[in-house]
Amino acid sequence: MVKVKAIIFDLDNTLIDFTKMKKEATEAAIEAMIDAGLKIEKKKALRMINRLYEKYGIEYQKVFDKLLWKIVGKVDKKILAAGVVAYRKVKEGYVEPYPNVIPTLIELIRRGYKLGIISDAPAFQAWSRLAGMKLMHFFDFVIAFEETKKRKPNQLPFKLAVKKLKLKPNEIMMVGDDPRRDIAGAKKIGMVTVLAKYGQIFKARVKPDFEINDISELLKILD
């Protein structure tokens, strides 16, 4: 086996429990909007907003505006402000890495590995999450959506990582929670793949080279 020299991570649900944060922040926003005067049951509003996330993407920044248009036919600034403030409070208070992320990254750097991130999130959101988790300085680069205008499993983000690292694909390990995007995309160009099962939501038939239930298990694989 060729020696791995660099490790690329997905961000959401690999380094941070993004799904749980998103769920709790969205629920807080809906409750605040109802308290501010939005006439709708919480469960119904949550179903509507989840459909909007499915349609426009989980990173869509105007989701509460769209929700208000659907419910009241306009964007009520008072209700919108209540929702946005509640959402941000939960989000900012929740940005923490999974257990063992920081000691694992420290050990990887000590061993001499180059580290990077490929995320489908916009660059500012990706860097904001890293800053919130105090992880900014661990990574040599972040490849966000703006750089290639393509989302995983498209090969362009992975090829850009290869170019930045100046390594062969089989000298790079990709760690991610989504078999359809992280694992499939990396395997297409020949990277070593690791599925972060602790953050996995979506199932797929794509088989990774390795699976881990805790990020610290990467150290054993690399040994």
C-alpha positions in Angstrom: 0.0 0.0 0.0 1.3 3.5 -0.9 2.0 5.6 2.1 -0.6 8.2 2.9 0.9 11.7 3.1 -2.2 13.9 3.4 -5.7 13.7 4.8 -8.8 15.5 3.6 -11.9 15.8 5.7 -15.5 16.6 5.0 -16.7 19.2 7.5 -20.3 18.8 8.5 -21.1 15.5 10.3 -17.5 14.5 10.1 -15.8 17.1 12.3 -19.0 18.7 13.7 -22.4 17.2 14.4 -24.1 19.6 11.9 -27.4 17.7 11.6 -28.1 17.9 15.3 -27.1 21.6 15.4 -29.3 22.4 12.4 -32.3 20.6 13.9 -32.1 22.3 17.2 -31.4 25.7 15.7 -34.4 25.4 13.3 -36.7 24.3 16.0 -35.7 27.3 18.2 -36.3 29.6 15.2 -39.8 28.2 14.6 -40.7 28.5 18.3 -39.5 32.1 18.3 -41.4 33.0 15.1 -44.6 31.5 16.6 -44.1 33.5 19.8 -43.6 36.6 17.7 -47.0 36.1 16.0 -46.7 33.5 13.3 -50.0 31.6 13.1 -49.1 28.0 12.5 -48.5 24.8 14.5 -44.9 24.0 15.2 -45.0 20.5 13.6 -46.5 21.8 10.4 -43.9 24.7 10.1 -41.1 22.2 10.6 -42.4 20.0 7.8 -42.6 23.0 5.5 -39.1 24.2 6.3 -37.6 20.8 5.9 -39.2 20.6 2.4 -37.7 24.0 1.7 -34.2 22.7 2.8 -34.7 19.7 0.5 -35.6 22.0 -2.4 -33.0 24.8 -2.0 -30.2 23.0 0.0 -29.4 22.8 3.6 -27.1 25.9 3.4 -29.8 28.2 1.8 -29.7 31.5 3.6 -33.3 32.8 2.8 -35.2 29.8 4.1 -37.1 31.7 6.7 -38.1 34.3 4.1 -39.5 31.6 1.9 -41.3 30.1 4.8 -43.0 33.4 5.6 -44.0 33.9 2.0 -45.7 30.5 2.0 -47.5 31.0 5.3 -48.5 34.7 5.3 -47.7 35.9 1.8 -45.0 38.3 2.8 -41.8 38.6 4.8 -42.9 40.0 8.2 -39.7 41.6 9.5 -40.7 41.3 13.1 -41.3 37.6 12.8 -38.2 37.1 10.6 -36.0 38.8 13.1 -37.2 36.7 16.0 -36.5 33.5 14.0 -33.1 34.5 12.8 -31.9 35.7 16.2 -33.1 32.5 17.9 -31.5 30.4 15.2 -28.1 32.2 15.5 -28.1 31.9 19.3 -28.4 28.1 19.2 -26.0 27.7 16.2 -23.3 29.8 17.8 -23.6 28.0 21.1 -23.5 24.6 19.5 -20.4 24.8 17.3 -18.2 22.2 18.9 -16.2 19.4 17.3 -17.0 15.7 17.8 -15.2 14.0 20.7 -11.5 13.4 20.0 -11.3 15.6 16.9 -8.8 18.1 18.4 -6.3 15.5 19.9 -6.5 13.5 16.7 -5.7 16.5 14.5 -2.9 17.4 16.8 -1.4 13.9 16.5 -1.8 13.9 12.7 0.1 17.1 12.4 2.7 15.9 14.8 3.2 12.9 12.5 3.7 15.2 9.6 0.5 14.8 7.6 -0.9 17.7 5.6 -4.6 18.4 6.3 -7.3 19.9 4.2 -11.1 20.2 4.0 -13.5 19.7 1.1 -17.0 21.1 1.9 -20.1 21.8 -0.1 -20.8 24.8 2.2 -20.0 28.3 1.1 -16.5 29.4 2.1 -17.6 31.9 4.7 -19.8 29.4 6.5 -17.1 26.7 6.4 -14.4 29.1 7.8 -16.9 30.4 10.4 -17.5 26.9 11.7 -13.8 26.2 11.9 -13.3 29.4 13.7 -16.1 28.6 16.1 -14.5 25.2 16.9 -11.0 26.8 17.1 -9.8 24.6 14.2 -8.8 27.2 11.7 -5.0 26.6 12.1 -5.1 22.9 11.7 -5.8 22.9 8.0 -3.6 23.9 5.0 -6.7 24.8 2.9 -10.4 24.6 2.6 -12.0 23.9 -0.7 -15.5 25.3 -0.6 -18.3 25.5 -3.2 -17.2 28.8 -4.7 -13.8 27.5 -5.9 -15.1 24.9 -8.3 -18.9 25.7 -8.5 -19.4 21.9 -8.2 -20.5 19.8 -5.2 -19.3 16.3 -4.3 -19.3 13.7 -5.7 -18.2 15.8 -8.7 -14.5 15.1 -9.3 -13.4 18.8 -9.5 -13.1 19.5 -5.8 -11.1 16.3 -5.3 -8.9 17.1 -8.2 -8.3 20.6 -6.9 -7.2 19.0 -3.5 -4.7 16.8 -5.4 -3.3 19.9 -7.2 -3.0 21.9 -4.0 -1.2 19.1 -2.2 1.0 18.2 -5.1 0.6 14.5 -4.4 -0.8 11.5 -6.2 -4.4 10.6 -5.4 -3.5 7.3 -3.7 -1.2 9.3 -1.3 -4.3 11.2 0.0 -7.0 9.9 2.4 -10.5 11.3 2.3 -12.6 11.1 5.5 -16.3 11.8 5.2 -19.8 10.8 6.5 -21.6 10.5 3.2 -20.9 7.4 1.0 -22.7 9.0 -2.0 -20.7 12.2 -2.0 -17.5 11.9 0.1 -16.6 8.3 -0.6 -17.9 7.9 -4.2 -16.2 11.2 -5.2 -12.9 10.4 -3.7 -12.8 6.8 -5.0 -13.4 8.0 -8.6 -10.0 9.6 -8.7 -8.2 7.0 -6.6 -8.0 8.4 -3.1 -8.0 6.1 0.0 -11.4 6.4 1.6 -12.7 6.3 5.2 -16.3 6.4 6.1 -17.1 8.3 9.4 -19.9 6.1 10.5 -20.5 8.2 13.7 -21.9 11.0 11.5 -23.4 8.9 8.7 -27.1 9.7 7.7 -27.4 8.5 4.1 -26.8 4.9 3.1 -25.3 3.8 -0.2 -23.7 0.8 -1.8 -20.4 2.5 -2.3 -17.9 0.7 -0.1 -15.1 2.7 1.5 -11.6 1.3 2.1 -12.1 1.7 5.9 -14.8 2.6 8.4 -14.5 4.3 11.7 -16.8 4.9 14.7 -14.6 7.5 16.3 -12.2 9.9 14.5 -9.3 8.7 16.8 -9.5 5.4 14.9 -7.7 7.1 12.0 -4.5 6.8 13.9 -4.7 3.0 14.0 -5.5 2.8 10.3 -2.5 5.0 9.5 -0.3 2.8 11.7 
